[in-house]
Amino acid sequence: MKRVLLTNPYGPYNLEWGQNQYDILGSRLQRGQGPFTLTSQTPCLALYLIAENINARTTVMEYPHIEDFVEELKKGYDYLGIQLIAMTVHKVARMISIAKEVAPQTKIVIGGYGVLNLDDPPPGESGEEARYILETADHICREEGVGFMRKLLGEAPAKPISQKYLPLNSTSFPGLEGKNFSAKGMAAMALVALGCPNGCEFCCTSAMFKKNKIYVATPEETFQTLKHYCRRNGGEATTVSLMDEDLLLNQDYVRKLGKLIQEDKEFGLRKLSYFCFGDLRSITSYSMEELLECGVDSIWAGVESSINDVVTSEHKIEKRTCDDIKSTFHAMEQYGIGITASMVLGWDFHTRENIEQDIDFFVGLGPSAYQITFLTACPGTELYNRMKKIGRINPKMTYRDVQQCNEGTFIFKNFEMGELRNYFDLAHKKLYENNGPGLFRSFQLNLNGYETCKNSRRPLLREQKAPFFAERVQRTYPILEACAQFAPSETVRRKVRETEEKYRSLFGEPTEEQKLFSQGFCGLIAQRVEQVKEPKSDAPFDPPVLRTHYDLQRSEVPLVQVGRDGGEPVPMQVFDEPQAAATC
């Protein structure tokens, strides 16, 4: 049987603007929330998905140092797969050079969205590393990765894809890792599709797959994956993040998945839900009741800008088409649908006169999580090609600029280079001081969801979603006192106290257990208040190396080793059968 090594680029990983870019919560979705900012670590999903679905003895290695990489290569592999993102082109070129020297018999495969950057390197780069990768790697994957690797190994590429043995995201407060502040939670992901037909000019996904959508899971397969993770979570209510750039665009898919969840006798809507990506155009093609009944828990909605030029100008972001953005967000809020909203700074129609108004509109939408980015021209995208054609690509642009934190990949029409960073910081400040911590906003939404569903005439909402929301708000009630005590403004403190009164009117006085947990959470946040006063470390992100072995000759489930002295690998904690979940 063939042996395969899959890895991400070596560490340590430099911070950008003081943040670890591998931490999607701390650097993006909850950026700037002081003591309430959560930190997260998201696994390289693609590597694990490939490992689970090829007939080979496969090791996935995350966060190696160079010496770890060399040590592993010496064990003798038939194929080496390296995940490439734009910032790591130089590292990947070095890894290929090392592999050719240490293991010349090993075939090298390079994949990931970073391959878009190889064909037309940014002007601040020599292009030597890109040419070396293209000329030296044995294979460049520009398609869906599981099928690509199956073809290399002589397997049928179109076999169903299993998603049972993927690691979970981890979430904590910096410096307080290991403290369980939210019991019975799970951060699981599953892939539905790659690519996006919306074709936004800045989108790497659309560029990579030529505006096509490639499904890797049917509604039935996604449903079984949701159930698997619910069992893995001990049968508790479980929300899985479904990876699809615009899941809601395919109404037939969403409704088939929803019907399967509704008719499920084991868990049903009381236990199964999912986070998904959508856009304002696709969201408004459903009623809020239908979204909840189809299993939707929260949606990433691309607002991008409130100014209609985002749709009508050369940018042509047609997915943002919506008659009334505020009403749509308000309806989602009333039905308890979580809202992760994204905004882009630096459109050609943005000026010093209107950009702050655009920010204020976005803040007023009250998203429970958010992403503020600059309009970024990634090589290979339509935006990059358009800006290059008219001579507006930043002549100093490097691979390091192809990320959230950059000073400008192209010359902005109405701003100086670096000027937009002031608005970036201002947007995060306003979001926190007006809306409060994301933890609080999520509580508000869940409380709204309970109130709406318990009074609904629709049986599914009243009988299944109302108890779902009730369990959530009762479990997370203890966060409120800390949100009030350590609120960033009087506006937020008032909102917290009003929400607390609303909770009491719906559920009565808090229990003794809730009061005890509330005291504990206040103490935890008090610790964080002191921590955030300390000077921030500029030490790079350098987690322990993680090896996960997919080898049916050794174990039916993957074996995991953490650290350079991790000892013998241990089985990944996975339950599959209902009775197994019940006894854990």
C-alpha positions as CSV (number, residue, x, y, z in Angstrom):
1,M,0.0,0.0,0.0
2,K,1.3,3.5,-0.9
3,R,2.4,5.9,1.8
4,V,1.4,9.6,1.7
5,L,2.5,12.5,3.8
6,L,0.3,15.6,3.8
7,T,1.5,18.8,5.5
8,N,1.0,22.5,5.8
9,P,4.0,24.9,5.5
10,Y,6.5,24.8,8.3
11,G,6.4,27.2,11.3
12,P,6.8,29.3,13.3
13,Y,4.2,31.7,11.8
14,N,4.7,35.5,12.1
15,L,2.0,37.7,13.5
16,E,0.3,40.3,11.2
17,W,-0.6,43.5,12.9
18,G,-0.3,41.8,16.2
19,Q,-2.6,38.9,15.4
20,N,-2.1,35.3,14.5
21,Q,-3.7,34.9,11.1
22,Y,-4.4,31.2,11.8
23,D,-6.8,32.3,14.6
24,I,-10.0,33.2,12.8
25,L,-11.8,34.4,15.9
26,G,-9.0,36.6,17.4
27,S,-7.8,38.0,14.1
28,R,-11.2,38.4,12.4
29,L,-14.6,37.4,13.8
30,Q,-14.1,38.8,17.3
31,R,-11.2,41.1,16.7
32,G,-11.0,44.1,19.1
33,Q,-13.2,42.8,21.9
34,G,-10.8,43.2,24.7
35,P,-11.1,40.7,27.5
36,F,-14.0,39.0,25.6
37,T,-12.0,38.1,22.5
38,L,-11.9,34.4,22.0
39,T,-9.0,32.6,20.3
40,S,-9.4,29.6,18.0
41,Q,-7.3,27.1,16.2
42,T,-8.8,25.7,13.0
43,P,-7.3,22.5,11.5
44,C,-6.3,22.3,7.8
45,L,-9.5,20.6,6.8
46,A,-8.5,19.7,3.3
47,L,-5.5,17.6,4.4
48,Y,-7.6,15.5,6.8
49,L,-10.4,15.1,4.2
50,I,-7.9,13.8,1.7
51,A,-6.3,11.4,4.2
52,E,-9.7,9.9,5.2
53,N,-10.7,9.3,1.6
54,I,-7.7,7.7,-0.1
55,N,-6.6,4.1,0.1
56,A,-3.1,4.7,1.5
57,R,-1.2,4.8,4.7
58,T,-1.4,8.5,5.3
59,T,0.1,10.9,7.9
60,V,-1.2,14.4,8.2
61,M,1.3,16.8,9.8
62,E,0.3,20.3,10.9
63,Y,2.6,23.0,12.2
64,P,5.9,21.3,11.7
65,H,9.3,22.9,12.1
66,I,11.8,22.2,9.4
67,E,13.5,19.5,11.5
68,D,10.1,17.8,12.0
69,F,9.5,17.9,8.2
70,V,12.9,16.3,7.5
71,E,12.5,13.7,10.2
72,E,9.1,12.6,8.8
73,L,10.3,12.6,5.1
74,K,13.1,10.2,6.0
75,K,10.5,7.5,7.0
76,G,9.9,6.9,3.3
77,Y,6.8,8.2,1.5
78,D,5.6,7.7,-2.0
79,Y,3.8,11.0,-2.2
80,L,4.3,14.3,-0.3
81,G,1.4,16.8,-0.5
82,I,1.9,20.4,0.7
83,Q,-0.9,22.9,1.2
84,L,0.0,26.2,-0.3
85,I,-1.4,29.6,0.7
86,A,-0.1,32.8,-0.8
87,M,1.9,34.0,2.3
88,T,3.8,30.7,2.3
89,V,5.2,30.5,-1.3
90,H,8.8,31.0,-0.1
91,K,8.4,28.4,2.6
92,V,6.9,25.9,0.2
93,A,9.7,26.4,-2.4
94,R,12.2,25.6,0.4
95,M,10.2,22.5,1.5
96,I,10.3,21.2,-2.1
97,S,14.1,21.7,-2.3
98,I,14.6,19.9,1.0
99,A,12.3,17.0,-0.1
100,K,14.2,16.6,-3.4
101,E,17.4,16.2,-1.3
102,V,16.2,14.2,1.6
103,A,13.7,11.9,-0.3
104,P,14.3,12.1,-4.0
105,Q,12.0,9.2,-4.7
106,T,9.0,10.9,-3.2
107,K,6.6,12.5,-5.7
108,I,5.6,16.1,-4.7
109,V,2.0,17.4,-5.0
110,I,1.2,21.1,-4.4
111,G,-2.4,22.2,-3.8
112,G,-4.6,24.8,-2.2
113,Y,-5.8,28.2,-3.3
114,G,-2.3,29.5,-3.2
115,V,-1.5,27.9,-6.5
116,L,-3.5,30.8,-8.1
117,N,-0.5,33.0,-7.1
118,L,2.1,31.0,-9.0
119,D,1.2,31.8,-12.6
120,D,1.5,35.6,-12.2
121,P,3.5,36.5,-9.2
122,P,3.0,40.0,-7.7
123,P,5.4,42.7,-8.8
124,G,7.2,42.9,-5.5
125,E,8.4,39.3,-5.9
126,S,11.2,38.1,-8.1
127,G,9.1,35.2,-9.3
128,E,11.9,32.7,-8.8
129,E,10.1,30.7,-6.0
130,A,6.9,30.5,-8.1
131,R,8.8,29.3,-11.1
132,Y,10.7,26.8,-9.0
133,I,7.5,25.3,-7.6
134,L,5.9,25.0,-11.0
135,E,9.0,23.4,-12.6
136,T,10.0,21.2,-9.7
137,A,6.8,19.9,-8.2
138,D,5.7,16.6,-9.8
139,H,2.0,17.6,-9.7
140,I,0.1,20.9,-9.2
141,C,-3.5,20.3,-8.0
142,R,-5.9,22.9,-9.5
143,E,-9.1,20.9,-8.8
144,E,-10.9,19.1,-6.0
145,G,-8.2,17.5,-3.9
146,V,-9.7,14.1,-2.9
147,G,-10.5,13.1,-6.5
148,F,-7.0,14.4,-7.7
149,M,-5.2,12.2,-5.1
150,R,-7.4,9.2,-5.9
151,K,-6.4,9.5,-9.6
152,L,-2.7,9.6,-8.7
153,L,-3.1,6.5,-6.6
154,G,-5.1,4.6,-9.3
155,E,-8.5,4.8,-7.4
156,A,-11.9,5.7,-8.7
157,P,-12.0,9.5,-8.2
158,A,-15.8,9.9,-8.0
159,K,-16.4,7.5,-5.0
160,P,-18.5,9.1,-2.1
161,I,-16.4,11.2,0.3
162,S,-16.5,10.3,4.0
163,Q,-16.2,13.0,6.6
164,K,-16.2,11.1,9.9
165,Y,-12.6,11.5,11.1
166,L,-12.0,15.2,10.9
167,P,-10.5,17.0,13.9
168,L,-12.5,19.7,15.7
169,N,-11.8,23.4,16.0
170,S,-10.6,24.5,19.4
171,T,-11.8,27.7,21.1
172,S,-10.6,29.4,24.4
173,F,-9.6,32.6,26.0
174,P,-5.9,33.5,25.5
175,G,-3.9,32.5,28.5
176,L,-6.9,30.5,29.9
177,E,-6.7,27.5,27.6
178,G,-8.3,24.4,29.0
179,K,-10.9,26.2,31.1
180,N,-14.3,25.0,30.0
181,F,-16.4,28.2,29.9
182,S,-19.2,26.8,27.7
183,A,-20.0,23.1,28.3
184,K,-21.4,20.8,25.7
185,G,-20.1,22.8,22.8
186,M,-18.6,21.4,19.6
187,A,-16.9,23.2,16.7
188,A,-17.1,20.8,13.8
189,M,-16.8,21.4,10.0
190,A,-17.9,19.5,7.0
191,L,-17.4,20.2,3.3
192,V,-20.4,20.5,1.0
193,A,-19.0,22.1,-2.2
194,L,-16.1,24.0,-3.7
195,G,-16.3,27.0,-6.0
196,C,-18.9,29.7,-6.4
197,P,-21.0,30.7,-9.4
198,N,-21.5,34.3,-8.0
199,G,-18.2,35.1,-9.5
200,C,-17.2,38.1,-7.3
201,E,-14.2,39.8,-8.9
202,F,-12.1,39.5,-5.6
203,C,-12.9,35.9,-4.9
204,C,-10.2,33.2,-5.1
205,T,-12.8,30.4,-4.9
206,S,-14.6,31.6,-8.0
207,A,-11.3,32.1,-9.8
208,M,-9.9,28.7,-8.8
209,F,-12.9,26.8,-10.1
210,K,-13.9,29.1,-13.0
211,K,-17.2,30.2,-11.4
212,N,-18.3,26.6,-11.1
213,K,-19.6,24.8,-8.0
214,I,-18.3,21.3,-7.4
215,Y,-20.3,19.3,-4.9
216,V,-18.6,16.7,-2.8
217,A,-21.6,15.7,-0.7
218,T,-25.3,15.2,-1.5
219,P,-28.0,16.4,1.0
220,E,-28.3,12.8,2.3
221,E,-24.5,12.6,2.9
222,T,-24.4,15.9,4.6
223,F,-27.4,14.9,6.8
224,Q,-25.5,11.7,7.9
225,T,-22.5,13.8,8.7
226,L,-24.6,16.1,10.9
227,K,-25.9,13.0,12.7
228,H,-22.4,11.6,13.1
229,Y,-21.2,14.8,14.8
230,C,-24.2,14.9,17.0
231,R,-23.3,11.3,18.2
232,R,-19.7,12.4,18.6
233,N,-21.0,15.2,20.8
234,G,-22.7,12.7,23.1
235,G,-26.2,13.3,21.6
236,E,-26.2,17.0,22.6
237,A,-27.5,19.7,20.3
238,T,-24.8,20.2,17.7
239,T,-24.1,22.9,15.1
240,V,-21.8,22.0,12.3
241,S,-20.1,24.5,10.0
242,L,-20.9,23.6,6.4
243,M,-18.3,24.7,4.0
244,D,-19.9,26.0,0.8
245,E,-19.4,29.5,-0.5
246,D,-23.2,30.1,-0.8
247,L,-25.1,27.0,0.4
248,L,-28.4,28.9,0.3
249,L,-28.1,29.6,-3.4
250,N,-29.2,26.0,-4.1
251,Q,-32.7,26.0,-2.7
252,D,-33.4,22.4,-3.7
253,Y,-30.3,21.3,-1.7
254,V,-31.3,23.3,1.4
255,R,-34.9,22.0,1.4
256,K,-33.9,18.4,0.9
257,L,-31.5,18.7,3.8
258,G,-34.1,20.4,5.9
259,K,-36.7,17.7,5.2
260,L,-34.2,15.0,6.2
261,I,-33.6,16.8,9.5
262,Q,-37.3,17.4,10.2
263,E,-38.2,13.8,9.6
264,D,-35.3,12.4,11.7
265,K,-36.6,10.5,14.7
266,E,-33.2,10.2,16.5
267,F,-32.2,13.9,16.8
268,G,-34.3,16.1,14.5
269,L,-34.4,19.9,14.6
270,R,-34.1,19.8,18.4
271,K,-30.5,18.6,18.0
272,L,-29.3,19.2,14.4
273,S,-28.4,22.6,13.0
274,Y,-25.7,24.1,10.9
275,F,-23.8,27.3,10.1
276,C,-23.5,28.2,6.4
277,F,-22.5,30.9,4.0
278,G,-25.1,32.8,2.1
279,D,-25.6,36.2,0.5
280,L,-28.3,38.8,0.8
281,R,-29.8,37.8,-2.5
282,S,-30.1,34.1,-1.6
283,I,-31.1,34.7,2.1
284,T,-34.1,36.8,1.0
285,S,-35.4,33.9,-1.2
286,Y,-36.5,32.2,2.0
287,S,-38.7,33.1,4.9
288,M,-37.0,33.2,8.3
289,E,-39.3,30.4,9.4
290,E,-38.2,28.2,6.6
291,L,-34.5,28.8,7.2
292,L,-35.0,27.7,10.8
293,E,-37.0,24.7,9.8
294,C,-34.3,23.7,7.3
295,G,-31.8,23.5,10.1
296,V,-30.0,26.9,9.6
297,D,-28.5,28.1,12.9
298,S,-26.3,31.0,11.6
299,I,-25.3,32.5,8.3
300,W,-22.2,34.3,7.1
301,A,-23.8,37.2,5.0
302,G,-21.6,39.2,2.7
303,V,-22.8,42.8,3.2
304,E,-19.5,44.2,1.7
305,S,-21.0,47.7,1.5
306,S,-24.3,49.5,2.1
307,I,-23.6,51.8,-0.9
308,N,-25.4,50.5,-4.0
309,D,-22.4,51.3,-6.2
310,V,-21.1,47.9,-4.9
311,V,-23.7,46.4,-7.2
312,T,-23.9,48.9,-10.0
313,S,-20.3,50.0,-10.5
314,E,-17.4,48.1,-12.2
315,H,-17.1,46.0,-9.1
316,K,-20.5,44.4,-9.9
317,I,-21.0,42.4,-6.6
318,E,-24.4,41.2,-7.7
319,K,-24.8,38.8,-4.8
320,R,-25.3,41.9,-2.5
321,T,-28.5,42.8,-4.3
322,C,-31.1,43.4,-1.6
323,D,-34.1,45.8,-1.3
324,D,-33.7,46.4,2.4
325,I,-30.6,45.2,4.2
326,K,-31.6,46.5,7.6
327,S,-35.0,44.7,7.5
328,T,-33.4,41.5,6.5
329,F,-30.9,41.6,9.4
330,H,-33.7,42.6,11.8
331,A,-35.8,39.6,10.7
332,M,-32.8,37.2,11.2
333,E,-32.3,38.8,14.6
334,Q,-35.9,38.3,15.7
335,Y,-35.8,34.6,14.7
336,G,-32.5,33.9,16.5
337,I,-30.5,33.3,13.3
338,G,-26.8,34.1,14.1
339,I,-25.3,36.6,11.8
340,T,-21.6,36.8,10.7
341,A,-21.4,39.8,8.4
342,S,-18.5,40.9,6.3
343,M,-17.6,44.4,5.1
344,V,-14.9,45.4,2.6
345,L,-13.0,48.7,2.8
346,G,-11.4,50.3,-0.2
347,W,-13.9,50.1,-3.0
348,D,-13.4,52.7,-5.8
349,F,-16.6,54.5,-4.6
350,H,-15.3,54.8,-1.1
351,T,-14.2,58.3,-0.2
352,R,-13.1,60.1,2.9
353,E,-16.6,61.6,2.9
354,N,-18.7,58.4,2.8
355,I,-16.6,55.5,4.2
356,E,-17.4,56.3,7.9
357,Q,-21.1,56.4,7.1
358,D,-20.7,53.0,5.4
359,I,-19.0,51.7,8.6
360,D,-21.8,53.2,10.8
361,F,-24.4,51.4,8.7
362,F,-22.6,48.1,9.1
363,V,-22.2,48.6,12.9
364,G,-26.0,49.4,13.1
365,L,-26.8,45.9,11.6
366,G,-25.5,44.4,14.9
367,P,-23.8,41.3,13.6
368,S,-23.0,38.7,16.2
369,A,-19.6,38.2,14.5
370,Y,-17.9,40.1,11.7
371,Q,-15.1,40.3,9.2
372,I,-13.6,43.7,8.1
373,T,-11.2,43.4,5.3
374,F,-9.6,45.5,2.6
375,L,-10.5,45.0,-1.0
376,T,-7.6,42.7,-2.0
377,A,-6.4,41.9,-5.5
378,C,-5.2,38.3,-5.3
379,P,-3.2,37.1,-8.3
380,G,-5.4,35.0,-10.5
381,T,-8.6,36.8,-9.7
382,E,-10.6,39.1,-12.0
383,L,-9.9,42.0,-9.7
384,Y,-6.1,41.5,-10.0
385,N,-6.2,41.2,-13.7
386,R,-8.4,44.3,-14.1
387,M,-6.2,46.4,-11.8
388,K,-3.0,45.1,-13.6
389,K,-4.5,46.0,-17.0
390,I,-5.1,49.7,-15.9
391,G,-1.8,50.0,-14.1
392,R,-3.1,50.1,-10.5
393,I,-1.4,47.1,-8.9
394,N,0.8,48.2,-6.1
395,P,4.4,47.9,-7.4
396,K,5.6,46.8,-4.0
397,M,3.0,44.1,-3.5
398,T,4.4,40.7,-2.2
399,Y,2.9,37.4,-1.3
400,R,2.6,38.5,2.3
401,D,0.1,41.1,1.2
402,V,-2.4,38.5,0.0
403,Q,-4.2,38.3,3.4
404,Q,-6.5,40.3,5.6
405,C,-3.8,42.6,7.0
406,N,-2.2,44.5,4.2
407,E,-1.4,48.1,3.2
408,G,-2.9,47.8,-0.2
409,T,-2.5,45.3,-3.0
410,F,-3.5,47.9,-5.6
411,I,-3.5,51.7,-5.7
412,F,-6.8,52.9,-4.1
413,K,-8.7,55.5,-6.0
414,N,-9.4,57.9,-3.1
415,F,-6.9,56.9,-0.3
416,E,-3.2,57.0,0.3
417,M,-1.4,53.7,0.9
418,G,-1.9,52.7,4.5
419,E,-4.6,55.3,5.2
420,L,-7.4,52.7,5.3
421,R,-5.9,51.1,8.4
422,N,-7.3,53.9,10.4
423,Y,-10.8,53.0,9.2
424,F,-10.1,49.3,9.8
425,D,-9.3,50.1,13.5
426,L,-12.3,52.5,13.8
427,A,-14.7,49.9,12.5
428,H,-13.7,47.4,15.1
429,K,-13.8,50.0,17.9
430,K,-17.3,51.0,16.9
431,L,-18.6,47.4,16.6
432,Y,-17.4,46.6,20.1
433,E,-18.5,49.9,21.8
434,N,-21.9,49.9,20.2
435,N,-22.9,46.2,20.1
436,G,-20.7,44.6,22.8
437,P,-19.0,41.3,22.8
438,G,-19.9,38.6,20.3
439,L,-20.8,36.3,23.3
440,F,-23.5,38.8,24.3
441,R,-24.8,39.3,20.8
442,S,-25.2,35.6,20.4
443,F,-27.1,35.4,23.7
444,Q,-29.5,38.2,22.5
445,L,-30.2,36.3,19.3
446,N,-30.9,33.0,21.0
447,L,-33.2,34.7,23.5
448,N,-35.1,36.3,20.6
449,G,-35.2,33.0,18.8
450,Y,-36.8,31.4,21.9
451,E,-39.4,34.1,22.3
452,T,-40.4,34.0,18.6
453,C,-40.5,30.2,18.3
454,K,-42.4,29.6,21.5
455,N,-45.2,31.8,20.2
456,S,-45.1,30.5,16.7
457,R,-48.0,28.9,15.0
458,R,-45.7,26.5,13.2
459,P,-45.4,23.2,15.1
460,L,-41.7,22.6,14.2
461,L,-40.6,25.9,15.6
462,R,-42.8,25.7,18.7
463,E,-42.1,22.1,19.6
464,Q,-38.4,21.7,18.5
465,K,-36.7,25.0,18.0
466,A,-38.1,26.8,21.1
467,P,-36.6,24.1,23.4
468,F,-33.4,24.2,21.3
469,F,-33.1,28.0,22.0
470,A,-34.2,27.6,25.6
471,E,-31.4,25.2,26.4
472,R,-28.9,27.5,24.9
473,V,-29.9,30.7,26.7
474,Q,-30.3,28.9,30.1
475,R,-26.8,27.4,29.6
476,T,-25.2,30.7,28.6
477,Y,-27.1,33.0,31.0
478,P,-24.0,33.2,33.3
479,I,-22.1,35.4,30.7
480,L,-24.4,38.3,31.2
481,E,-23.1,39.7,34.5
482,A,-19.5,39.8,33.3
483,C,-20.8,41.5,30.0
484,A,-22.4,44.2,32.2
485,Q,-19.6,44.6,34.7
486,F,-16.8,44.8,32.0
487,A,-18.9,46.4,29.3
488,P,-16.9,48.7,26.9
489,S,-19.5,51.5,27.1
490,E,-22.6,52.6,29.0
491,T,-24.6,51.8,25.8
492,V,-23.6,48.2,25.9
493,R,-24.1,48.0,29.7
494,R,-27.7,49.2,29.3
495,K,-28.3,46.7,26.5
496,V,-27.0,43.9,28.7
497,R,-29.3,44.9,31.6
498,E,-32.3,45.1,29.3
499,T,-31.5,41.7,28.0
500,E,-31.2,40.3,31.5
501,E,-34.7,41.7,32.3
502,K,-36.1,40.1,29.2
503,Y,-34.6,36.8,30.2
504,R,-36.2,37.0,33.7
505,S,-39.6,37.8,32.2
506,L,-39.3,34.6,30.0
507,F,-37.6,32.2,32.4
508,G,-37.8,33.6,35.9
509,E,-35.0,34.2,38.4
510,P,-31.7,32.5,37.7
511,T,-30.9,29.2,39.5
512,E,-28.3,28.9,42.2
513,E,-26.2,27.0,39.7
514,Q,-26.4,29.8,37.1
515,K,-25.5,32.3,39.8
516,L,-22.4,30.2,40.7
517,F,-21.3,29.9,37.1
518,S,-21.9,33.7,36.7
519,Q,-19.5,34.4,39.5
520,G,-16.9,32.1,37.9
521,F,-17.2,33.7,34.5
522,C,-16.9,37.2,36.1
523,G,-13.6,36.0,37.7
524,L,-12.4,34.6,34.4
525,I,-13.1,37.9,32.6
526,A,-11.5,39.8,35.4
527,Q,-8.3,37.8,34.8
528,R,-8.5,38.6,31.1
529,V,-9.0,42.4,31.9
530,E,-5.6,42.3,33.6
531,Q,-4.0,40.2,30.8
532,V,-5.0,42.6,28.0
533,K,-3.3,45.5,29.9
534,E,0.0,43.7,29.6
535,P,2.2,44.5,26.5
536,K,1.3,42.2,23.7
537,S,3.9,39.6,22.7
538,D,5.2,39.7,19.2
539,A,6.3,36.1,19.4
540,P,5.2,34.1,16.4
541,F,2.4,31.5,16.5
542,D,4.2,28.2,17.2
543,P,1.9,25.4,18.3
544,P,3.1,21.9,18.9
545,V,3.5,19.8,15.8
546,L,0.5,17.5,15.3
547,R,0.7,14.1,13.5
548,T,-2.4,12.2,12.6
549,H,-2.0,8.7,11.2
550,Y,-4.7,7.2,8.9
551,D,-3.7,3.6,8.7
552,L,-6.2,0.8,8.8
553,Q,-3.5,-1.7,9.4
554,R,-2.9,-0.1,12.8
555,S,-6.3,1.2,13.8
556,E,-9.9,1.7,12.5
557,V,-9.8,5.3,13.6
558,P,-7.0,7.8,13.1
559,L,-4.1,7.9,15.6
560,V,-3.0,11.2,17.0
561,Q,0.4,12.4,18.2
562,V,0.8,15.9,19.7
563,G,4.3,17.5,20.2
564,R,7.8,16.5,19.4
565,D,7.9,14.1,22.4
566,G,4.3,13.0,22.1
567,G,4.9,9.4,22.8
568,E,2.8,6.7,21.3
569,P,-0.1,7.9,19.2
570,V,-3.6,7.6,20.7
571,P,-6.9,7.0,18.9
572,M,-8.9,10.1,17.9
573,Q,-11.9,10.5,20.1
574,V,-14.8,9.6,17.8
575,F,-18.1,7.9,18.5
576,D,-20.2,6.7,15.6
577,E,-23.0,4.5,16.9
578,P,-25.8,5.9,19.1
579,Q,-25.1,3.5,21.9
580,A,-21.5,4.5,22.0
581,A,-22.4,8.2,22.4
582,A,-24.8,7.3,25.2
583,T,-22.2,5.7,27.3
584,C,-19.4,8.2,26.9
